[in-house]
Every structure is written in structure tokens, then in C-alpha cells.
């Protein structure tokens, strides 16, 4: 995933993270969003494996 493609994801995950952390209610699916936000911000070498996993999950929900 290129840096230009990751930037919108970082912004969206950042906004969602800030809103839910401020509300002090963080269910498990939001914890996953927070994890993804941290992951895309850090751009570690594992980004390719997690990006492929996210793309696979999204492709399973879209027909």
C-alpha cells in the first residue's frame, strides 16, 4: 500500500479513535480499529501481511 493510499485510512482511523476514546466506551471492534490506526501510522514491515488480511476480509464482505 502506498503512502498516498494509507493517508486517508490514517485520518479516518484517527478520528474514530479520538471520538471513542473520549466517550470512554471501547468495545472489541473499536479496539481493532485502534490497532489498525496504530499499525497504519507506524508502517512497520508487517504492513503488507496485515494489509492483505484487511483486504481479504473486506473482499469477503463485498460481493
C-alpha positions, 0 to 999 in steps of 0.5 A: 500500500502506498503512502498516498493510499494509507493517508486517508485510512490514517485520518479516518482511523484517527478520528474514530479513535479520538471520538471513542476514546473520549466517550470512554466506551471501547468495545472489541471492534473499536479496539481493532480499529485502534490497532489498525490506526496504530499499525497504519501510522507506524508502517512497520514491515508487517504492513503488507501481511496485515494489509492483505488480511484487511483486504481479504476480509473486506473482499469477503464482505463485498460481493 
